[in-house]
Amino acid sequence: MLKTLLATALITSTSFSALALELKGHLTQGGLVIGKLENVTSVSLDGKTLKLSASGDFVFGFGRDATANHTLSWVDEKGKTHNQDLIITKRDYKIDKITGVAKKYVSPPKEVSARISREAVAVRKAREVNSDLQFYLDPVLKPAQGRISGVYGSQRYFNGEPRRPHFGLDIANKTGSPVYAPISGTVVFAEPDLYYSGGTLIIDHGHGVTSTYIHLSKLDVKVGDKITQGNKVAEIGATGRVTGPHLDWRFNWEGERLDPALLMQDTLANKK
């Protein structure tokens, strides 16, 4: 029986030499973990097969409300299955309870419901990309300058009813401030006017990892463009349903929403 791997913070480099398993990242809700295994034919997390590169690299992540216990499994070249238990830490999130909010500010008008549903499907489809790119292995830099005005996981209750949690990191700055690619990738979604998110950009970084940029006033790239870390890709704005100009920056691993603050190094992408 393999021992349980427990990490409460950053895994800078956890290695099990006898098992040939290396992990780095954050074993916590909202965390991304990069792994490496040599001489294996497949890897899975909780029974879900992970994309495995020719050099043995793979990646996985945990959503905002992920449960504590998980199992990483792999099959070696001799056909033997190995299992590694993972325990991720639970986080506390900022909760705001607001009463006396008029209904029109809580729910969108019925006449835009079809548009909202159509746009949600398009965004979800863009995030389903699972390419062979391996830019997720690179350090993640800061995409824009500004004040952190909103954090991952926070949630509001309007008149006692919970709203969707916030899944991004908000960086406030004036409209027109540049947004730079924090890591390289390929543009898979670029739309100037979605109902909720306004100008919206999604970049694929490989193996199911994508980053999203919301409320943009201008997009400098289009679908299919190859982006290099540090390239200017857009400008901050106040488009969509917002109260002021800011960048809402998000990360996904497939359907799991991750915390950009756990990934980001405090270096502006164009100053590397």
C-alpha positions as CSV (number, residue, x, y, z in Angstrom):
1,M,0.0,0.0,0.0
2,L,1.4,3.4,-1.0
3,K,1.5,6.0,1.6
4,T,-0.9,8.9,1.4
5,L,0.4,12.2,0.0
6,L,-0.7,15.2,2.0
7,A,0.2,18.8,1.2
8,T,-1.3,21.9,2.8
9,A,0.5,24.4,0.5
10,L,2.8,24.6,-2.4
11,I,4.4,21.4,-3.7
12,T,7.6,22.8,-5.1
13,S,9.0,19.3,-6.0
14,T,7.6,16.2,-4.3
15,S,9.4,13.1,-5.6
16,F,8.9,9.4,-4.8
17,S,12.0,7.9,-6.3
18,A,10.9,4.3,-5.8
19,L,7.7,5.1,-7.5
20,A,9.1,7.4,-10.2
21,L,6.4,9.9,-9.4
22,E,7.0,13.7,-9.3
23,L,4.4,16.3,-8.5
24,K,4.5,20.1,-8.2
25,G,1.7,22.6,-7.7
26,H,-1.0,23.0,-5.1
27,L,-3.0,20.1,-3.5
28,T,-5.8,22.3,-2.4
29,Q,-9.2,23.4,-3.7
30,G,-8.7,25.5,-6.8
31,G,-5.1,24.1,-7.3
32,L,-3.3,22.9,-10.4
33,V,-0.8,20.0,-10.1
34,I,1.7,19.0,-12.7
35,G,3.0,15.5,-12.6
36,K,5.7,13.4,-14.3
37,L,6.1,9.6,-14.6
38,E,8.6,7.6,-16.6
39,N,8.0,4.3,-18.3
40,V,4.2,4.3,-17.9
41,T,1.5,3.6,-20.5
42,S,-1.4,5.5,-18.8
43,V,-2.3,7.8,-15.9
44,S,-5.7,8.5,-14.4
45,L,-7.2,10.6,-11.5
46,D,-10.2,9.1,-9.8
47,G,-10.7,6.8,-12.8
48,K,-10.5,9.6,-15.4
49,T,-7.7,9.1,-17.9
50,L,-5.2,12.0,-18.1
51,K,-3.4,13.1,-21.3
52,L,0.2,11.8,-21.0
53,S,3.0,13.4,-23.1
54,A,5.8,11.4,-24.7
55,S,8.1,12.5,-21.9
56,G,5.7,11.5,-19.2
57,D,4.2,14.9,-18.3
58,F,0.6,15.3,-17.2
59,V,-1.6,17.8,-15.4
60,F,-4.8,17.9,-13.3
61,G,-6.7,20.3,-11.1
62,F,-9.3,20.6,-8.4
63,G,-12.4,22.8,-8.4
64,R,-13.5,25.3,-5.7
65,D,-15.5,22.7,-3.7
66,A,-13.5,19.6,-4.5
67,T,-13.7,16.8,-1.9
68,A,-10.6,15.9,0.1
69,N,-9.7,12.4,-1.0
70,H,-8.5,11.4,-4.5
71,T,-6.5,8.6,-6.1
72,L,-3.9,9.0,-8.8
73,S,-3.3,5.7,-10.7
74,W,-0.9,4.6,-13.4
75,V,0.0,1.5,-15.4
76,D,3.7,0.8,-15.9
77,E,5.3,-0.8,-19.0
78,K,4.9,-4.3,-17.4
79,G,1.2,-3.8,-17.0
80,K,1.2,-3.3,-13.3
81,T,-1.2,-0.8,-11.8
82,H,0.0,1.6,-9.1
83,N,-2.1,3.9,-6.9
84,Q,-1.2,7.0,-4.9
85,D,-3.7,8.5,-2.5
86,L,-4.0,12.3,-2.5
87,I,-5.5,14.5,0.2
88,I,-6.3,18.1,-0.8
89,T,-6.9,20.9,1.7
90,K,-10.2,22.7,2.2
91,R,-10.3,26.5,1.8
92,D,-12.4,29.2,3.4
93,Y,-13.9,31.7,1.0
94,K,-15.2,35.2,1.4
95,I,-19.1,35.3,1.7
96,D,-21.1,38.5,1.4
97,K,-24.8,38.5,2.4
98,I,-26.8,41.4,0.9
99,T,-30.5,42.1,1.5
100,G,-33.0,44.5,-0.1
101,V,-31.7,44.0,-3.6
102,A,-34.3,44.6,-6.4
103,K,-35.2,41.5,-8.4
104,K,-34.1,43.1,-11.7
105,Y,-30.5,43.2,-10.3
106,V,-30.6,39.6,-9.2
107,S,-32.0,37.9,-12.3
108,P,-31.5,38.8,-16.0
109,P,-34.6,39.7,-18.1
110,K,-36.3,36.6,-19.6
111,E,-35.8,38.0,-23.2
112,V,-32.1,37.4,-23.0
113,S,-32.2,33.9,-21.6
114,A,-31.7,32.3,-25.0
115,R,-28.7,34.4,-25.7
116,I,-27.2,33.6,-22.3
117,S,-27.6,29.9,-22.9
118,R,-26.2,30.0,-26.4
119,E,-23.1,31.9,-25.2
120,A,-22.6,29.6,-22.3
121,V,-22.5,26.6,-24.6
122,A,-20.0,28.3,-26.9
123,V,-17.7,29.1,-23.9
124,R,-18.0,25.6,-22.6
125,K,-17.2,24.1,-25.9
126,A,-14.0,26.3,-26.2
127,R,-12.8,25.0,-22.8
128,E,-13.3,21.4,-23.9
129,V,-10.1,21.6,-26.0
130,N,-7.5,19.0,-25.0
131,S,-4.6,19.7,-27.3
132,D,-1.0,18.3,-27.2
133,L,0.4,21.7,-26.3
134,Q,2.6,21.7,-23.2
135,F,2.8,25.4,-22.3
136,Y,1.1,24.5,-19.0
137,L,4.6,23.5,-17.9
138,D,5.8,27.1,-18.1
139,P,5.7,29.6,-15.2
140,V,2.5,31.7,-15.2
141,L,3.2,35.5,-15.1
142,K,0.9,38.4,-14.2
143,P,-1.3,39.4,-17.2
144,A,-2.0,43.0,-16.2
145,Q,-1.1,45.8,-13.8
146,G,-3.6,47.0,-11.3
147,R,-5.3,46.5,-7.9
148,I,-6.6,43.1,-7.0
149,S,-10.3,43.9,-6.6
150,G,-11.8,40.4,-6.5
151,V,-10.7,36.9,-5.5
152,Y,-11.4,33.3,-6.5
153,G,-14.1,31.5,-4.6
154,S,-15.9,34.5,-3.1
155,Q,-19.7,34.4,-3.2
156,R,-22.6,36.7,-2.6
157,Y,-26.1,36.0,-1.3
158,F,-28.8,38.3,-2.6
159,N,-31.9,38.4,-0.4
160,G,-30.9,35.0,1.1
161,E,-30.3,33.3,-2.2
162,P,-26.8,32.2,-3.2
163,R,-25.3,33.5,-6.4
164,R,-22.7,31.7,-8.4
165,P,-19.2,31.9,-6.8
166,H,-16.6,34.1,-8.4
167,F,-14.1,31.9,-10.2
168,G,-11.6,34.5,-11.3
169,L,-9.0,36.9,-10.0
170,D,-10.0,40.6,-10.7
171,I,-7.4,43.1,-11.6
172,A,-8.8,46.7,-11.6
173,N,-7.3,49.3,-13.9
174,K,-8.6,52.0,-16.3
175,T,-10.2,51.0,-19.6
176,G,-7.6,50.5,-22.3
177,S,-4.9,49.2,-20.0
178,P,-3.0,46.4,-21.7
179,V,-3.5,42.7,-21.1
180,Y,-0.5,40.4,-21.8
181,A,-0.5,36.6,-22.3
182,P,0.7,35.1,-18.9
183,I,1.9,32.0,-20.8
184,S,2.0,30.9,-24.4
185,G,-0.9,29.2,-26.2
186,T,-3.4,29.2,-29.0
187,V,-6.6,31.4,-29.1
188,V,-9.7,29.2,-29.1
189,F,-12.3,31.8,-28.4
190,A,-12.5,35.6,-29.0
191,E,-15.8,37.4,-28.9
192,P,-16.3,41.2,-28.2
193,D,-19.7,41.2,-26.6
194,L,-21.1,38.4,-24.5
195,Y,-24.1,39.2,-22.2
196,Y,-22.4,38.6,-18.9
197,S,-18.7,38.8,-19.7
198,G,-18.5,41.3,-22.5
199,G,-15.3,41.1,-24.5
200,T,-14.1,37.5,-23.8
201,L,-10.9,35.7,-24.8
202,I,-9.9,32.1,-24.1
203,I,-6.4,30.7,-24.7
204,D,-5.5,27.0,-24.8
205,H,-2.2,26.0,-23.1
206,G,-2.5,22.2,-23.6
207,H,-3.7,19.1,-21.9
208,G,-7.1,20.7,-21.0
209,V,-5.6,23.8,-19.4
210,T,-7.1,27.1,-20.6
211,S,-7.1,30.7,-19.4
212,T,-9.9,33.2,-19.8
213,Y,-10.0,37.0,-19.9
214,I,-13.3,38.8,-19.3
215,H,-14.8,42.3,-19.6
216,L,-12.3,43.4,-22.3
217,S,-12.7,46.7,-24.1
218,K,-10.6,45.5,-27.1
219,L,-9.3,42.1,-28.4
220,D,-6.0,42.2,-30.3
221,V,-6.1,38.5,-31.4
222,K,-8.5,36.1,-33.1
223,V,-9.3,32.4,-33.0
224,G,-6.3,30.3,-34.2
225,D,-3.6,32.9,-33.4
226,K,-0.5,31.4,-31.8
227,I,0.3,33.5,-28.7
228,T,3.7,33.9,-27.0
229,Q,4.1,34.7,-23.3
230,G,4.2,38.5,-23.0
231,N,2.3,39.3,-26.2
232,K,-0.3,42.0,-25.8
233,V,-3.6,40.2,-26.4
234,A,-6.3,42.6,-25.3
235,E,-7.2,45.7,-23.2
236,I,-9.0,46.0,-19.9
237,G,-12.6,47.3,-20.1
238,A,-16.0,47.4,-18.4
239,T,-18.0,45.4,-20.9
240,G,-20.7,42.9,-20.0
241,R,-22.3,43.1,-16.5
242,V,-19.9,45.0,-14.4
243,T,-19.7,48.1,-12.2
244,G,-16.3,49.3,-13.3
245,P,-13.3,48.5,-15.5
246,H,-11.2,45.5,-14.6
247,L,-9.8,42.2,-15.9
248,D,-11.5,39.1,-14.7
249,W,-8.8,36.4,-15.2
250,R,-9.7,32.7,-15.0
251,F,-8.0,29.3,-15.4
252,N,-9.6,25.9,-16.1
253,W,-8.4,22.4,-16.3
254,E,-11.2,20.9,-18.4
255,G,-14.3,21.4,-16.4
256,E,-12.6,22.3,-13.1
257,R,-12.3,26.0,-12.3
258,L,-8.9,26.9,-10.8
259,D,-7.5,29.8,-8.8
260,P,-5.1,32.0,-10.9
261,A,-3.6,33.5,-7.7
262,L,-2.2,30.0,-6.9
263,L,-0.5,29.9,-10.3
264,M,0.7,33.4,-10.8
265,Q,4.2,34.7,-10.2
266,D,4.3,38.4,-9.3
267,T,6.1,39.5,-12.5
268,L,4.3,41.3,-15.3
269,A,4.2,39.1,-18.4
270,N,5.8,41.7,-20.7
271,K,8.6,42.4,-18.2
272,K,10.0,38.9,-18.0
